[in-house]
Amino acid sequence: MIQQKQQFNKLKDFLKSKHSSHSNIEINLSYNQIGAKAAQELSFGLEKCINLSILTLDLYNNQISAQGAQYLANAITKYNNLTTFTCNLQYNSVGNQGISALVNGLSKCPHLQNLTLNLQKNSISEEGALELGFGLSNCPNLQNLSINLTSNRIDALSSQNLVSELKICSKLQTLTLYLTDNQIGPNGITKLSSYLEKCTNLQNLTLYLSQTLIGDIGTQWLGYYLYKCNNIQVLNFSLANNQIGNEGVLVLSQGLARCNNLQNLSLNLKRNKIDEQGAQNLGYGLAYCTNIQNLMLQLEQNSISDEGTSGLVISLANCINLVSLMLYLQGNKIDNTGASSIGYSLANCAKLSILKLYLEENRINRQGIQELSSSLANYINLSILELYLTSNKIYSVDVEIFLCSLSKSKTIKVLTIYLEYDLLGIHRFQDIYNQNKQMLRSKFLKTKRLTKLILQ
């Protein structure tokens, strides 16, 4: 039975409500300059909600200190029936002591299954991470856990402390850790990976590790961890800005190749040191992920050339169950050969329905987009197509050729194309846009296919 959610955007409204009737409430008090006194008032009200099973607190950007967190913890200890708790404390001053109090309160909730804590920018360090990990180990029924520790003072030892006790949470199926912008390094990833191996029932794993100094060695350890992830179905790795090169990508891709049940993958490797060999290495692993259905690859601002692009997409052709693909390759070294290869290689993904290609800031000209569009027009199940092509060598006359090719598609329903104005100016471009827009609509609408056209 779905419980009706009651929402409050003012503290006074919540305090006046009938507390004993609440079972599912959301209290949004972000940007309210809430300090210890208001947190105490909130706590007094929450203590009276003895029948709560679902609680959402949005306390973003206030002035909640360790004392305020202690008040909240006092209320949480009263919830014998609480199953789901979401708390956004981003941009406060909870610190290590506040975290200790909060998780100690949560450990008193015997039926807690779903926990989301946003603790971004709260001056949490090694001690707080240890208390957090220890507290979570006393929540044995957790199934879904999300912890955001972005921009704190988390180092290698802190990340180890955080996950060292998670193995006790034997029912954990979904884990999300935001550790972006911390000083974790390769040693921290080594420990993190070794403890994650003990979470044998994980099916959904998300790790935000961008800008954490992990390098090739840390990335390789993530790959070693994936060797043992037979149950993972959904995987999200954000590894941007980490000086990752070809060697790190190679071991990571080998790990991905072992994830036999993987269905959804999001991999962010932008702003690293990946060249054509690294892109080919990544493709090697993905070629074995034949059950994957939804894939997002962020490889922008690396050093990937035509050769690397071709190697990557030729491998992706083996992903025969792929339905949705988002491929970010902007800011690389892709020429016409790479663009053409994308078109004809992905045609082998017969189930592909949604395709978004981000190819801005490359070296593609008329030949490249003509060959790309000719291939895309023949995809047998493609219904949603988005192409981002700004800052290439594409002019107004090329747009006309490009759109004429795409107009031959028998399946595209939603078409979005981002280009840039040519040297002849906006008016000439706009004329071509209007002409081809009408042409496309007349061709598509005859068969009632095209429902949306965006050209910018």
N, C-alpha and C positions, 0 to 999 in steps of 0.2 A: 504493500500500500504506500503510495507516494504522499509524503507529508507536505502540507501547505506551508510555504515559507513566508515568514513575516519579516518585513524590512523596516529598519529604523535609520534615519539620517541625522537625527538629533538626539543627544543624550537625554534631554528632559522628556522626550516622547517615550523613550524606552523605560525610563524610571517610573513613568506614570502608567505603564501598561500592566496587564494582568500576568504577572510572571509565571504563575503556576500552570498557565494554559499553554506556554510556549514549548514546542518540541523541535522546531526548526526555525532558527532566526538568523538574520544577517544584520549586523550593526556597522554602518559606514560612518566613521568619525575622522576620516583623513583630513589633513590641513586644518585642524582645530586647536592647535597649540595646547593639547592635552598634556598636563603634567601629573605629578603624584596625586594631587587632590582629586582631580577629575577621574583619574584611574581608580582611585579608591571608591568613588561614587559608583562608577561603572561596575566595579567588583561587587559592591553591596547589592546592586540590582541583579547581577548574574548569579549570585549565591542563592537567590530565591527561585531561579529557574531549574527546579529540581528534576523536571521531566525532560530536559533537553537530550536529544539524540544527535542533532546536527547544529553546529555553531560556527558562524563565520564572523570574524572580527577584522575590519579594515581600519587600522590605526596608522596608516602611512603618514610620514612626515609630521610627527608631533614632538613632544618633549618628554617621552616616557623613558624613565631611568630604570635602574635595577629595582628601586623601591616600587615603581609602578608595575613592573613585571611580577613582583612578589604579590601585589594585590590581586592581579589576574590569576596567578597560580592558586591563591587561596580559594577563589571561586571554583576553579576547575576541579579541585579535589572533591567537590560535592557531587560530581556528575557520574553516577554509577551506570547510567544508560548511554553515555556519550559514545557514538560510533564514528563520527566525522567531525574533525576540528580543522578549520582554516584560519590562520592568523597572519595578517600582514603588518609587520613591525618595521618595515623598511624606513630608513632615515630616522631612527630614534637613537637613544643612547643606552640601550639595554645592558650591553657589556657582558662580561663573563658571569658575574653574580646573578644578573637577571635571567640569563639562559639557564643557569643551574636551578633557580627557583621554578622557572616555567616548566622545564621537563620533569622536575620532581613532582609537580602537580599533575602532569599528564600521566606519569607512571601510576597514579592512583585511579586511573580510568580503565577498569578491567576489560571493557568491551571495545576499546578504541581500535578501529580498523583502517581509517583513512586520515592521514595527517599531512597538512601543508603548512610550513613555517617559512615566511619570507623575512629574513634577518639581514638583508643587504645593508651595508654601511652601519654597523652597530658596534664597531671596535671590539670584535670577538677575536680572541687569539687561542693559543694552545690550550689553556686551562678551560676556556669555554667550550671548545670542540670536544675535549675529554668529557666534560659534564654532559654535553649533548649526547654523545655516543653512549655513555653509561645510562642516561635516562631512557633512551630509546630501547636499550636492551631489556628494560622492565615493561615493555609494551609488546608482549609475545604474540598478540593477535593482529599486529599490523600487516595489512595487505598492500596498501598503497602509501608511499612516503615521498614527500617532496620537501627538500631543504635548500633554501637560497642563502648562501654565504658570500655572495659576490662582494668584492671590495671590502674585505675585512683584513685581518692579520693572520691568515691561515698559511702555514708553511708545511713542510714535508711531515713533520711530527704531528701537527694538528690534523692533517687529513687522515693520518693513520689512526689517531685517537677517535676520530669521528666514526669511522667505519669498522673499527676493530670488534665492536660488540654486535654489529648487525647480523652476524651469523646466527645469533640466538633467535632472531626474528624469522623463524623457519617458514612462516606463511607469506613472507614478503614476495609479491608478484610484480609490483611496479615501483621503481626507484628513480627519482630525479634529484640530481645534485648540481647546484649552481655554485661553481668555485672560480668563476672568471675573475681575473684581476687579483690574484693572490700569488704568493711566492712558493708554489708547490714544488716545482722542479721535478726532474726525473726520479729522484728518490721517493718523493711523495707518491708518484704514480705507481712505482714498484710496490709499495705497501698497499695502496688503494686497490690495485688489481688483485693482489694475493688474497685480500680479505673478501673481495667481491666474488671470488671463486667459490666461497663457502655459502653464498646465497643461491642455493641450487635450484630454487623454484622461480627465479626471476624470469619473467616473460617480456617485460617492457623496461628498458634501461635508457636513461638520458643523462649524459654527463656534459656539463658546460665547463670547458677547460681552456677557453680562449685566454691568451695573454697570461699564461701560468708558467712559462719558462721550461716546458717539458722537453722540447727538442726531439731529436730522432730517438733517443734512448727511451724517453717516456712513452712516445708513440708506439715503439716496439713492444713495450710491456703491455699496452692496451691490446695489441695484436695477440700476444701470448695468452692474455686472459680470454680473448674470443675463441681460442682453440677449444675451450671447454664449455662453451655456451650453446649447448644443443637445444635448450628450451627457449632461447631468445627469439621473439617474433617481431618486436618493435625495438629499433635501436637508433638513438640520436646522439651523435658525437659532435660537439662544437670545439674545434681545435685551432681556431684562427690565431694568427700572430704568435707563432711558437717556434719559428726557425726550423720547421720540419722539412726535411729533404727527401730524396728518393729512397734512402735506406729505411727511414721510418715508415713511409707509405708502403714499401714492399712487405714488411712484416705485418702491418695493419691489414693489408689486402689478403694476405695468406690466412689471417685470422677470420676475416669476413667469409672466406671461402668455406670455412668449417661450420658456419651458421646455417645449418641445413633447413631450419624452419623459419628463417628470416623472411618477413613479408613487407615490412615498412622500414626504410632506411633513410636517415637524414645525416649527411656528413659534411661538416663545414671545415674546409681546409684553406680558406682564403688568406691571402697575405702571408704565404710561407715561401719555401725555396724549391718548389716543385717544377721540374721541367718536363720535356717529352718522355724521358725514361720513367719519371715518377707517375705521369698520367697513364702510361702503358702498364706500369706495375699495379696501379689501382684497378685498371680494367681487367687484369689477370684474375684478381680475386672476385670481382663482381660477376665475371662470366660464370662462376659456379653457383651464384645465388639465383637459381632458376625459379624459386618460388616467390621472389620479390614482386610486389604489386605496385608499390608507391616508392619512388626514389627521388631524393633531392640531393644534388651534388653541388657544393659551393667551392669552386676552384678559381674564383676571380683573383686578379692581381698576383699571379704567379708568373712563370716563364714558359708556358706551354705553347708549343708551335703546332704546325699542321700535322707533323708526325705523331706527336703525343695525342692530339685530338682524334686523329684517325684510329690510333691504337685503342683509345678509350671507347669510342662509340662502336667499333667493330666488336669489341668484347661485350658491350651492352646488348648487342643483337642476340646474344644467347639467353637473355632474360625474357623468355617467351611468354611469361605471365604478367609482364609489365603493363600497367594500366595508366599510371600517371608519372610523368618525368619532368622535373625542374632542373635544368642544367645551366649553372652560372659559370660562364667562361669569359666575362668581360675583363678587359685590361690584360690580355695575354698577347700572343704573337701569331694569331690565327689568320691565315690567308684564304684564298679561294679553295684550295685543296681541302683544307679542314672543314670549311662550310659545306662543300659538296659531300664530303665523307659523312658528315652528320646526317644529311638528308637521306642518302641511299642506305646507310647502315641501319638506322633506326627503323627503316621500313620493314625490317624483319621482325620487329616487335608487333605482331599482328593484332594484339589486343590493346595497343596504345590508343587511349581516348583523349587524354589531356597532355599537352606538350607545351612547355614554356622554355624558350631558349633565350638566354641573356648573352648576347654577343657584342655588346658595346665596346668601343675603344680597341678594336682590332684592325685588320688590314684587308677587310673584305670589300670587293668592288662588284661591278655589274655581273661579271661571270659567276662569281660565288653565289650571289643571291638568286641569280637565274637558275642555277643548277639546284640550289637548295629548295626553291619554291616549286620547281618541276617535280622533285621527289615528293615533297610534302603533299602536293595535290593528289597523289596516288595512294596515300595511306588509306587503308580500307575501313578503319574504325575511328579515325581522328575526328573529334567533335569540337574540342576547344583548343585553339592555337594562339599563343602569344609569342611575338618575336620582338626582341629589343635590339636594335641595330644602330643606334646613334653613334656618332664619332667613328664611322668607317669611311670608305671612299665611295659613297652612294649618292647619286644625284637624282634630280627630278625625273629625268628620262628613264632612269633605272627603276624608279618606283612603278611606272606604268607597266613595264615588262614584268616586274615582280607580281603585281596585282593581277595581271592577265593570266599568269600561270596558276595562281592560287584560285582564281575564279573557276577553274576546271574541276575543283574538288567536289565530290558528290556527298561528302559527309560532314564537312566543317559547318558548325552552327554559330560559334562565337569566334570572331577573328579580331585580334588586337595587334597592331603593329606600331612600334615606336621608331621613327626615323628622325632625321634632322633636315632642316631646310638647306637647299643647295645654293650655289653661288649666284643663281639667277634671282634669288630672293623669295620672299614669302608669297607674293602674288602668283607667280608661276607655279609654285608648289601647290598652292591652294586650288588653282584651276585644275591641275592634274588630280588632286585629291577628290574634288567634286565630281569630275568626269568619271573617274574609276569607281568612286563610291556608288554612283548611279548604275554603272555597268555591273558591278558586283551584286548590288541588290537586285537588279533585274534578272540576272542569271540565277542567283540563289533562290530568290523568292518565288520563282516559277515552280520550284519543287518544294517550297515552304521549308527550306533548310536554314538559311542564315537568319538568326534572330538578333544578332548584335554585331556591329562593325565599329571599331575604333581605330582611327589612324591619326597619329600625332607626330 
